[in-house]
Amino acid sequence: MVKELSLNPLHIVFFTTLFSLPPILIISSFKTGSLCQNLTGVRRHYPLLALLALSLLLNNYFYFAAFNQTSIAIAVFTHYTAPLFVAFLAPFLLLEKFEMRLLVPLFIALLGLATILVPNWQSNFSISDATGALYGVASGLAYAFTLIFAKRLISLVSPLFLVFWQGLFMLLLLLPFFTLNPLFTLPTSSWLWLLGLGLTHCALAPLLYLSGLSHIKAQYAAIIGYLEPLSAVFLGLLLIHEAPSMTTWIGGVLILFSGFLITGLRKRT
């Protein structure tokens, strides 16, 4: 969807976040206790909510910027340097014990990442690809902090509450940088893409992700998340005919295998 839009990443983040809030409100109307009425939780946890919103905003901004600079494969796989950051940050920020056995699936996943990126850079290196890769790594770091802050909050508030208020905080953070110019020039198709991103990327996906995060460690969630870039490469092939190279497929299989390993570790604990 981002590939189809010709918008500044900040505007993409703003509009998709804005469009995600109404369905969250509709869902909350069927739950006990309105989100808008539950202000006690906001006052009690607003510092963490603000940090979560800021890290999520930076994650989305750099992620979308990476898509604008390079291919889907390079953007998503550099973004998934995030588990490295999580593995080393979680013991300090979440007081999770670092498990040495996680090094094996981490190494396999990184080997898959290198298999995808290194041959591409050697054969078809460009400044745009390098910039996109750097944006991808920056989004990975921001994503690591997002996961850690969310993990701290998920035991305190419900996923529905968390998704709504993090979105509202993001809009407030973006208001100083927002301009009305895109409103007058965007075609209808772009608004439909933004609406689709808002409903899927900013509403449905966070609800599913946070619900799962409440049951597993942050380090496990980060590595299992390696399944996402593999699916993104398949979608890139099907929807915009961006055919990955053989090294990309090999790297994807390694990343998928690392996800199976970490799932097996989880079942034995």
N, C-alpha and C positions, 0 to 999 in steps of 0.2 A: 504493500500500500504506500509506503514512504517513497518507493521508487517512482510511483505514479504522480507524486506531488512535487510541485516546484515552489516550495515554501521554505522560508527560514525555519530552522529547527525549533526556535523559540515559539514561533507561531503554531507549529505543529503540536508541540507540547501543550500550549495554552488551549487550543480549540479541542483537542482530543480529551483533555482533562475536563473541560467545561461540558462536553457532551456525555461524559461518563457519569456525571452527578445525578441527572434526573432519573435514570434507571435504578441507581442505588437508593434514591429516595422512595421510588415506587416499591422496590423490594422491602425496604424498611417499614413501609406502611402496613405490611402484613405481619410484621414482627411485634412482639410486646415491647413497648417503650419506643418513642420516637427518637431518632438521631438528634434532631434539633433540641429536644427536651433534655437530653443527656449531656448537659454542659459540665456536670461535676467531673466527669472523666477528662474532659478537655482541660479544665483548670488544673487538674491534678497531674496530667501527663503532657502538658503543652510543650515543655522543652524537648522531650523526646519526639513528640509529634512534629515539631518544627524541624528537628534534625533529620527525621525520616523523610519529610517532604523535600527538604533541600537536597539530600543525597539522591532521592528518586528523580528530582528535577534534573540534576546534573547527569544522572545515568541516562535518562531519556534523551536529553539534549545531545550528549556526545554520541549516543547510539544512533540517533537519527542523522547526525552530522556525518558519521562514518558511512552510512548508506549513501549519502549524497556525494561522497568522495571516491568510493571504491565499490567493488563487487559485493554481493550478498555474502559469499563465502568468506572473504577476508574480514568483512565487518563483524559477522557473528562469531567467528572463531577467535578473533583477537579480543572481542568482548568477553569471551569465556576464559580469559586469564583470571576472572573473578575468584574461582575456587582457590587459587594460590593465595590471594589476598585474604580470603576468609579463613583459610587454614591457619594462617599466622596471626590474624587479628582476633579471631574468636577466643583463644585462650586468655587474651588480655582483656577484652571488652565484655565477653560473656562468661568468663571463668570456666569455659569448657576445657576438659582435659584433652591435650593434643594426643591423638592416637597414631602411633608410628605406622600401623598397618594401612593408614590412609595414603601413605607415600606411594604405594604401588599403583593404585588406580589414578592418583594424581600424575605420576610419571607417565603412565600409558596415555592419559588424556593429553598431556603436554607433547608427547611424542606424536600423537595424532595431529595436534595443532601445528607442530613444526613440519610434519609431512605435507600439510596443506599449504603453508605459507612459504617455506624456504624455496621450493622449486619455482613457485610463481614469481617470487622476487628476483630470482636469478635469471629467469627467461624473459620476464616482461615487467621490469621494475619501472615505476613512474613516481613522480612527486605526489600525484594525487593518491596513488595506492598507499604510499608511505604515510601521508597525512591521514588517510582513512584508517590505517592500522593504528596510528597513535591515538586517534579519537576512540577507536575500539578498546584499546587498553585503558584509556581514561574512563570510559563508561564501565569497564570491568571493575576498576577501583571504586567508583561511585556505587556500583551495584553491590559490592562487598559490604560497604557501610550500610546500604539500604537493607540488606538481608540481616545484618547484625542488629540494627535498630528495630526492625520489624520483629525479630526473634525476642527481643526484650519486651516489646509491647504486646505481643500476641497472647501472653499469659495474663495480661492485665485487662485487655479489652477484646471485643469480638472482631472477627475479620471484617464484617459489614461496617462496623463503627470505624475501624481503622482505615479502610479504603475510602470512605466518605471524607473523613477529616483530613487525611493526608492530601486528597485531591483539592479540598478547599484551601488548605495551607499553601499548596503549590500555586493556585491561582493568585493568592495574595502576594506571593513572592514574585510572580511574573508581571503583575500589574504595572510596575514602574517602567518595564521594557516593552509594554504592549502599545501598538499603534493600530488605528482603524483602517489604514490603507488597504490591506488585503481584502477587507470586507467588500470593497467596491470593484475589485478586479478578478476575484476567483470565479471560475466557471462552476456550473452546477455539479459536474462530475467530481471536482475537488472537494466540494462540501460533502458529497456522498462518501468519498474516501475518508475524510476526517471523521464523519459520523461512524463509519465502520471501524476505524481505529479506536475511537472513543468507547464503543460498545464492547469490543473484543480485548484490545491491548490494555485499556485503562479501567475497565469495569469487570468483565468476566474473568480474565486471566489473574488479576490480583486476588479476587475472591477465592478462586480455586487454589492459588499458590499459598496464600496465608492460611487457609484451612488446613492444607497439608503440613505447612511449617510448624503448626502447633503440636504436631505429633512426632517430629524428628529433630535431630540436631542440625544446627546451621551448616556444619561441615558436610553432613550427608546431603542436605538439600542442594548445596552449591554444586556438588559433583554430579548428582542425579540430573541437575539442570543442564548437563552437557547434551542431553537428548534434544534440547531446543534448537541448537545450531544445525544439527543434522536434518531436522524437519524443515528448517528454513532453506537449506540447500535444495531439498526436494521441491519445495514450493516455488523457489526461484526457477527451477528447471521447468516445472509444469505451467507456471503462470506467465513468466516473462522470458522463457526459453534461454535462460542463462546457464549454459551447460558447464558443469564443473569438470575439471581434468581428472585423469585417473588417480593422481596423487591426492586429490580432494576426496575421492571415494574411499581410498585406503585410509586416510586420516579420519574420515567419518566413521568407518568401521571400528577403528581403535578407540575413538571417543565413545561409541555405543558400548563397546566391550567394557570400558571403565565404569559405565553406568551399571551394567550387570554386576560387576564385581562389588561395587559399593552397596547395591541392593542386597546382595548375598551377605555382606558383612552386617547389614542392618538386621536381617532375619535371624542371625546367630546371636544377637545381643539382647 
